């Protein structure tokens, strides 16, 4: 299976799947208040009418409260994939 290339070291690719475009936009707005980000891209999320929204976050340019959280958090090295992730 082909994998997408990883984002650069200080960036994170975020995908939000929501029942409506408005819900997806609200989540993206909260993330943008914590991190610098690219323009969001949205797509249909299936026949049920949901929305899939993609954006790239610049974690090197974090704002509060993300800056405080990033400074105090530590990676446990444990990763648990969701059932639909490879």
N, C-alpha and C positions, 0 to 999 in steps of 0.2 A: 504494500500500500504506500502511495506517495504521501509525504508529509509536507506541509507548508514550511518554508524557511522560518527560523526563529527570528523574532524582532531583535533589534540591536540591544546591547546590554542594559540600557536604562529605559527601555520601553516595554510596554505590555499591550498585546492585542486583546481587546475585550469584545465579547459577543453577548448581546442581550436578546433573549427571546421572550416576547410578551404577547398577551392576547390582543392588545391594541397599540397603535403607534404612539398614543399619548402616554401610556404607561412606560414604553421603551424610552421615550424622550425624557420623562421625569427621572428615570434611573441614570441616563446619560448626563443630565444636568447636575445631579449630585456628584458624579465622578469628575465632571469638569470643575467643580468647586474645590476639589482636592488635588487635581493634577492638570497640568497643561495637556491639551489633546488636539488631535487632528479633527477635521470635519467628519461628522458622523455619516455613515452610509447605511441606508435601510433597504430591506428587501422583504418580500412576502415570506412568511414562515410556514406555509402549507395551505392546504385546501380549506382549513378551518378559519382562515382570515387573520391569523396572527402576524406579528411583525418580528423580523430579525434585524437587529441594529449592530453595526460594527464600528468601533473606533479604536484609535491607538492612543495610549496614555504615555506621557513622558514622566516617568517616575523620578527622574533627576531634578525635576522642577515641581516638587510637591508643595502644596499649600497646606495650611492648617485645616482640618485636623490630621490629614494624612502624614504630614511631616513628623508630628509627635508619635504617631502610631508606628511609622517606619523606623524611627530612631530607637524605639523600645522593643520592637518585635524581633524574634529570632526564628530562623528557619529550622524546623525540626527534621528536615530531610525526608519526611514521610509524605507520600503522595497517594491519594486515593481517587481514582477516576470514577466519574459517574457511569452508570450502566450504559449510556449511549456513547461514551467516549472510548477511543481506542488507546 
